[in-house]
Amino acid sequence: MNYSITFTLSQFNILKDHLYPSDNKEAIAFALCGRRAGVDRHRLLVQEIIPVPYELCSRTAIQLKWSTALLPKMLENAANCDLSILKIHSHPNDVDNFSAIDDISDHTLFESVYGWTGEDHRHASAILFQNDQFIGRIIHPDGRFQAVNAFQIVGDNVSIQNTDNCLRAIRPAGKRVAQTFGAGTYDKLEKMKIAVVGCSGTGGPVVEMLARNCVGELVLVDPDIVEEKNLNRIPNAFLADAQNKEFKVTVLKKAILEMGTGTDVLAIPKNIIDPQAILAVAECDYIFGCMDGIEGRHILNRLATFYSIPYLDLGVKLIADGKGGIKDICGTVHYLQPGGSSLMSRKLYTPEQLRAESLKRTDEKYYKKLVKEKYIVGGNEESPAVMPVNMHVATFAANDFLARIHPFRSDSNSDFSIQRFSLANSIYHHEASTEPCQALKKYVGYGDVTPLLDMPNLSKNKKAA
């Protein structure tokens, strides 16, 4: 089992400020965590940081004793809300590992934790060092320690810390990647699991670029088969694929495996509204959303919040001039982080448009009746595009992803939350994010809940697998 722990940047800043108050003494905090309890990956997702007040501790540079006064309420909350507990303390003396005293403390503490919460879920302990690096371990019910494999901090930059400190050998296909971004970033890419939802016009080129950059695993989600009309814009799709009615994700998986870059692929020929697709994407480190519709975007934005995953949304729009030509060709890339603004709060769509598209999928006859009666505005229609346009916006997104895991821009990544271009007018514009989405921010780190994503229409998923 691969274990990881994810913080938002604001959570990390609260933690760092408390653990290192500039007095060179140890400090301690706890976090309540949701989770994605997958088959191969177990992600602990921080919901809330709970600092232990300094006045409840006896603190020196090498030793820490703390009062258990906060524990009963915290353990009751964890048990009632099905949460995991993460203990984090500091080592201002730069001792780079858990001490024998830490071992005794963790065994004693987590024996009590499991007594309160039961043994269904795992809890963890971590040390944060002054250089912002972590080490951590899962404490199993039988007292065994198991190392946490990775820590992730999601903000305008995405910090990924793999704790094994063992760089993998660089594949021949990855040498240019390592030369450009360094062996450390290449190693991050090889250990990442990235979802691409929508594998046609913009998704196809994104998949191509990620695989060529030696990403460790891709999760591809798209319910559609290849049609002849798609052949102008899906890399590695051929006439035989359309004639054989192959799924787009199957065609792309075959192409990636034949590349030989070492990228593994999970192909899911389902709509993102399907619980299986949602749970597979929830195990990932990053999401690319490459869909035309509103409902799928809404689900992804919600999923990325619940599971604390950075999310890039791609959009292309061709505007006709009414005379058989094109007035403008526009593209947009939105970067969304858990706890930040959302596509809805950025006014990309309204609740009414979301309702319309959902109704179109679930009850098309009634949808048409309401449109005719002008109770609702019609949902988005299919917007065709061609390879050069799709490649353009896909390249923006791929480079934005690389800039966030390996910052290289002259300006701060916070200034690039939204990127827009107009090919007709040769305009490129980027801007910072807006205020946090009030509707979504409360769900950061919720993880596996019933119903899935707190959406009753997904209630058939009784328990995350």
N, C-alpha and C positions, 0 to 999 in steps of 0.2 A: 504494500500500500504506500502510495506517495502522499505525504502530508504537506500542506502549505497553510500559511496564515496571511490574511490580507487586511490592510488598514487603508482607510482614506487618508489623504494628506492632513486634513484637519484633525482627525483622530491621532495621527502620529505626532503632530505638533503639540497637542495636549499632553500626550504621553512623555515626549522628550522634555518639555518644559517642567514637568513634575519630577521626572527622574534625575534631572541634572540642573538643580537650582543654584549652581555656582558656589556651593559650600564644600565640595569635595567629599560628600558623605553619601552613602548608599540610600536609595529610596525605593518604594515599591508601589505598584498599582495593579489593578485587575482589569480584565475586559470580559464583558459578556458577548458571546459569539453565536451567530447562526452558523449554518454549515451547508455544504453540498457533500453529502455522504455518498460518493460514487463507488463504483465497483473497483476501480484502480486508483482513483484520486479522491482524497478527502480534504476539502477546503474549509478551514475555519475562517469565518467572516466576521470581523469585529463590528458589533453594533454600538457598544458604549464603553468608554473608558471610565473606570472608577478609581481615582487616586486615593491612596491611603494617606490621610493627613499626617504631616510631619509630627504633630503633637501626640499622635497615637503610636509613635515609633521611638525606639532608642537607636540612634544612627551614628556610625563612625565610618571611616574610609574603608574598613575591611569587614565590617559586621553590621547586621541589621536585625533588630528584634521589633516585632510589630504586634499591635493589639488585634485580637480577633473580633472586635466589636462589630465590624461591618459584615462579618461572614454570615450570620443567620439570615439577614434580609436578602443578601446577595444569593445565597444558596436556595432560598425559598423562591426567589425570582427565576433562577436558572431551572429549578425543577418544574415550576408551574408553566414556564414558557418554552420548555424543552431546549434550553441553551447550553452551550459549553462554556467552561470557565478557563480563562487564560491568565496566568500569573506572570507579571513582568517586573524585574528589578534591575537596578543599575550596578555596574562595577566601575566606579570612578578610579579605582586603583589599577585598571587595565589588566587585571587577571582575565585571561582570555577563555575561560571555561567555567563550567559549574564546579563549585567546591564541594568538599565532603559535607560541609554544613548545609549547602544547598540540597544535596542528596537527601539528607535526613529530613530537612524541612519539607521537601516535595513529597516524600513518602508519607509523612505524617498528615500534611494538608490534604492530599488527594485521596487518601483513605477515607477521610471525612466527607470529601466532596462526593465520591461515589456512593457513600452511605446515604446522602441526601438525594442524589439525582438518579440513582440506579446505574446499571453498567451498559446501557444501550449505546451511549455515545462517549467520545473521547474528550479528554481535557489536556491542557498543555501548560508548560512553564517556559519562560524565555528570559534572556538577558539582552538588554540594549546597551551597547557601548557608546562612548562619546563620539565616535566617528560615524554614527548612525547605522552601524551594522548590528545584526541580530545573530544569536544562536538560540536554538530552541529544541524542545523535546516533548513528545507525547508521553503522558503517563498512563499506562494501561491499568485496568482494574486489578491485575495481579501484581502491580508494582513495577513492572518492567518499564524501562525507558527506551524510547525509539526516537531518533533524530528527526526533527522537522526538516524537510527537503528544501523548502524555499519560503521566503518572505516577500510580499509585494506591497508597495505603497503606491496608491493610485491618486494622482493629482494631475496637474498640467503636464508634469513629467511622470513617467511610470517607472519606478525603481523596482528592479527584480534582483533579489539576492538569493543565489543558489548556495546553499551552505556546505556543499561537499568540497568546495574549493579545488575541484579537480577538473581542469579543462580537458575536454575531449579532443582526440586527434582530429585535425581539420581534414575533411574530405577534399579530394581534388576539385570537386565542383564548388566548394566553399572558399577556396583560396582567395579569390578576388573579393569576396564579401569580407573576409578577415583583413585583407589588406586595406580595404576602405574604412571599415568601422572598428577594426581591432579584434583580437582573438576573444576578448571578453564578451563583446557583443555577439560575435558569431556563436559563442557557447550559449548565450541566452537564447538566441534564435533556435538553436538545436534542441533546447529543452522546453520550448514553448508549445502550447496547444492553442490553436487559433481557430475560431469559427468564422466561416463565410456563409451568410444566410442570403440566398438568392444567387444562383450560379449561371446567370445568362449574360446580359450586356455588359454591366460593370463588374459583376461578380467573377465572370470568367477570366478577364485580365488580372483582377486582384489575386485570384488563385494561382495563376501563372507566375506572377511576381513573387508571391510568398514562397511557393515551391522552389523557384530558382534561387531564392535567398536561404534555402536550406532550413526552413522552419521545421521543427521536430514532428508535429502532427497537425493535420488540418481536419476539421469537422465541417463537412459540406452538407448544407440543408437546402433542398429545393424539390418540390413535388412534381415538377413538369418533365415531360419527355422532350427530346430534341425534335424540332420540326424544320422543314426546309427553310422557312422564313427566318430561322435563327442562325443559319449558316454564315451569314454576313458578319456576325458579331461574337460568336463563341469560339475562342481558341481551341484547337484540337478536336472540333466537331466536324463530322464529314457526312456526306450524303447517305452512306450506308447506315449511320447512326439514326438518321431520320427515318429511313425506310424500315429499320428494325425496331423503331419506337423505343430506343434506349433512353433511360433516364439521364438527365444532364449530369447529375452527380456521379453516375456510374462512368460516363464518358470521361469526365475530368479525373476521376480516380485512376482509371486505366492510364491516362496520359501522364499523370504525376509519377506513378510507379515505374513507368517506362523511362522517365527522365534519369533516374538513378541518382537523385540528389540526397536520398536518404529520408525523404519526407514520408511519414505514414499517413494514411487517409481513412477516415470513417465517413462513409457516404450514407446519408439519410434521405431517402426519396419521400419526404413528408413536408407538409406545411408547418411553419414555425408555431402554429397554434396547437400542434399535436404535443402531448406531454412528453413523449419519447424524445422529440426534437428539443424541447425546452430543457430537459434534464441533461442531454448530451452537451448542449451549448453552455449550460451552467458549470460544467467542469473545465471550461476553457479559461485562458489567461487574457484573451482579447477577442473582440467581436467586430467583424465588418458586416454592416447591413447594406445589402445591395438590391433592395426591392423597390418596386414602383408604388405599391399600395400603402395606405395609411394604417390599416389594422396590424399588419406585420411589423411596421416600425414601432407602433405603440407597444406591442408585446415585447419587442427587443429592448426598448427603452426601460420597460418595467423589469424585465429579466436582468438587465445589466445593473439595475439599482438593487434588486433583491440579492444578487450574487456578487456585488461589488466588482464589476468587470468594466474596464474601459471600452467604449463603444464608438466606432466610426460609422457614420451614416452617409451614404453616397446618393446623390440625386442628379439627374440630367433632365433638361427640358428644352424641347425644340418649339419655337414659336413661329407659326406660319404667318405670311404677310397677306393672306387672302387672295393672292394672285397666282397661286401655284408654286411659290418660292418660300424661302426661309427668311424671317425677319431677324431672328436671333437664335443663338445656340448657347445655352447657359448650363452651368454646373455648380454644384455646391457640395462641400464636405463639412459635416458637423462632427466635432469631437465632443463626446458627452462622458462625464465622469460621475460616479455615484455621489449623490448629495448635492450635485450642481443643478444647472438648468436642464430642462428637458425639451424634446422636440415640440411638445404642446406649449410649454411656457415660452418658447421662442417663436410661437405662433405659426408653425409650419402647417398645422391643421387645427380645427376646432373640434370640440366634443360632438357637435352635430355631424360633422364630416366623418368622424370615427364611427358614430352610430350608423350612418348611412352605409358605409362600406361593410360593417359587420352584418347589417341586415341584408345587404345584397348577397352575402355569402350564405346566410342561414335561411333566408326566406325571400327568394328573388321575386316571387309573384307579388307578395305584399310590398316589397321594396318598389317595384314598378308602379303599383297602385298609389303609393304615397308620393312618388315623383310626379306622377300625372296630376295628382291633386295639389301638388306644390307644397306639401308638408315638409319635404326635405330636399336638399340639394343633392344631385347625383354624385356618386363616388368618383374617384380618379379613373380616367380611361387610360388604356395602354398608350404609352408614349414611345413610339419607335425611335431608335437611334442607330448609328452606324459605328463601326469599330474605331475610327480615329477619335470620335467624340468620347466614346466610352473609355478608351485607353487614356484619354487626357484626364478625366476625373479619377480614374482608377490610380493613375500615377500620383496625383495629388494625395490621395488617401494613403498609398503605400509609403510615400516619402514622409507624410505626417506621422505615421506609425513609427518609422525608423527614427524620426526626430524626437519622439517622446521616450523611447527606450535608450537612445543614444543622442542626447541633445547636441545639435550642431548649428542651430540657427543663431544669427547675430542677435535677434530680439528674443524676448522670453516666449516660451510656448504658450503662456497665458494669453498672448495677443493673437493666437491662431485657433481659437475655439470654433470659429466659422470662417471658411474660405469660400469665396465665390469668384466665378469668372464669366465673362461674356466674350465669346470668340468673335462675334460680329463687330463688337466695339473695342476689342483688344483691351479689355478691362480685367484687372485682377485686384481683388479686395479681400482683406482679412480683418477680423475684429475679435475682441475679447468676448467672453461669455456674459450672460445676463444673470439676474438674481436666481437663487436656487428655486427649483420647482416645489411649491408648497405641498402639492398633492403627492409627490414621490419621496421627498427627503426623509420622511418617517420610516420608509421601508429599507433603508440602507442596511445591508448585512442580514436581512431576515432569513435568506437561504431557503432551505426545504421547509415549507409549511403546507398545511392542508386547509382549504384547497390550494393547489399550486398557484403561486403568484398572488394568492389571496383573491382569486377570480372564481366565482361559483361555477362558471361554465367549464372549468377545468377540474371540477370536484371528483370526476371519475378516477383521478390519480389520488388514491387514498393515502399513500405513503411513498415518499421519495425512495427509489430503489438504490 
